[in-house]
């Protein structure tokens, strides 16, 4: 769907959806997975295990959408659960930190491999990743 919106030059609808419509479902229990954790894990699995070049290529090409969705989900999770006053290391579950680390380790080889072949797309993915890392808590990123 993300790819089709881009092909039809309707990217502004995707951005509007993220800004005005997208809401996370409140977790039913402490052990249930969050939206941002599920999305980070799914993107990692696609990047690691896909043999389909087209799927991987489109995911990387439109990575901004997935990173912005993860970031908004994280912000809503903090706000809805009153976690902003918690210590930084305790705001998100450890499983999410591991999912993010796996995502970063999965996406970096794709960026470096594509830099020679398709530098515009590699720069786009790198920029999306940089914008995402910028909004992450610094203590967790490093």
C-alpha positions in Angstrom: 0.0 0.0 0.0 2.9 2.4 0.9 4.5 1.6 -2.5 1.2 2.2 -4.4 0.7 5.6 -2.7 4.2 6.6 -3.8 3.6 5.4 -7.3 0.4 7.4 -7.5 2.1 10.5 -6.0 -0.1 10.3 -2.9 2.6 10.4 -0.3 0.9 13.3 1.4 -1.9 11.0 2.3 0.5 8.7 4.1 2.0 11.6 6.0 -1.4 12.9 6.9 -2.4 9.4 8.1 0.6 9.2 10.4 0.0 12.7 11.7 -3.7 12.8 12.2 -5.1 9.2 12.2 -2.6 6.7 13.4 -3.1 5.6 17.0 -1.7 2.6 18.9 -3.9 0.1 20.7 -3.3 0.2 24.4 -1.5 -2.9 25.6 -3.8 -5.3 27.5 -1.0 -6.6 29.7 2.6 -5.9 30.7 3.8 -8.8 28.6 1.9 -8.0 25.3 4.0 -6.7 22.4 3.7 -3.0 21.5 3.0 -1.7 18.0 6.5 -0.3 17.6 8.1 -3.5 18.8 6.0 -5.6 16.4 6.8 -3.3 13.5 10.6 -3.2 14.3 10.6 -7.0 14.5 8.7 -7.4 11.2 11.0 -5.0 9.3 14.0 -6.9 10.7 12.6 -10.3 9.6 11.9 -9.0 6.1 15.4 -7.5 5.7 17.1 -10.6 7.1 15.1 -13.4 5.6 13.6 -12.2 2.3 14.8 -13.7 -0.9 12.5 -11.3 -2.8 14.6 -8.4 -3.9 11.6 -6.4 -4.8 10.1 -6.6 -1.3 13.3 -5.7 0.3 14.0 -2.9 -2.1 10.5 -1.3 -1.6 10.8 -1.6 2.2 14.1 0.3 2.0 12.9 2.8 -0.5 9.9 3.7 1.7 11.7 3.2 5.0 10.7 6.7 6.1 7.1 5.6 6.6 8.1 2.6 8.8 10.6 4.7 10.9 8.0 7.5 11.4 5.4 4.9 12.4 7.7 3.4 14.9 8.6 6.8 16.3 5.0 7.9 16.6 4.0 4.6 18.3 6.9 5.1 20.8 5.7 8.6 21.6 2.1 7.5 22.1 3.3 4.6 24.2 5.2 7.0 26.5 2.3 9.4 26.7 -0.5 7.0 27.1 1.3 5.0 29.8 2.7 8.1 31.7 6.2 6.8 31.2 7.9 10.1 30.6 8.7 10.5 34.3 10.3 7.0 34.5 14.0 6.6 34.2 15.0 6.5 30.6 16.2 2.9 30.7 12.9 1.7 32.0 10.5 3.5 29.6 10.6 0.7 27.0 10.8 -3.0 27.6 14.2 -4.7 27.1 12.7 -6.8 24.3 12.1 -3.5 22.3 15.7 -2.4 22.8 16.8 -5.8 21.4 14.3 -5.5 18.5 15.8 -2.0 17.7 19.3 -3.3 17.9 18.4 -6.2 15.5 16.8 -3.7 13.1 19.8 -1.5 13.0 22.1 -4.5 12.5 19.9 -5.8 9.7 19.5 -2.5 7.8 23.2 -1.3 7.9 24.5 -3.9 5.4 21.7 -3.0 3.0 22.7 0.7 3.1 26.4 0.0 2.6 25.7 -2.5 -0.3 23.3 -0.2 -2.1 25.6 2.9 -1.7 27.6 1.9 -4.8 24.7 0.6 -6.9 21.9 3.0 -6.1 23.3 5.9 -4.1 20.1 8.0 -4.1 18.1 5.2 -2.4 21.0 4.4 0.0 21.1 8.1 1.0 17.3 8.1 1.5 17.4 5.0 3.8 20.4 6.5 5.6 18.6 9.8 6.1 15.4 8.0 7.3 17.5 6.0 9.8 19.3 9.1 11.0 16.0 11.0 11.6 14.7 8.0 13.5 17.9 7.7 15.6 17.7 11.4 16.3 14.4 11.0 18.2 15.5 8.0 20.1 16.8 8.4 23.7 20.5 8.9 23.5 21.3 6.5 26.3 19.7 3.6 24.5 21.1 4.4 21.0 24.8 4.3 22.1 
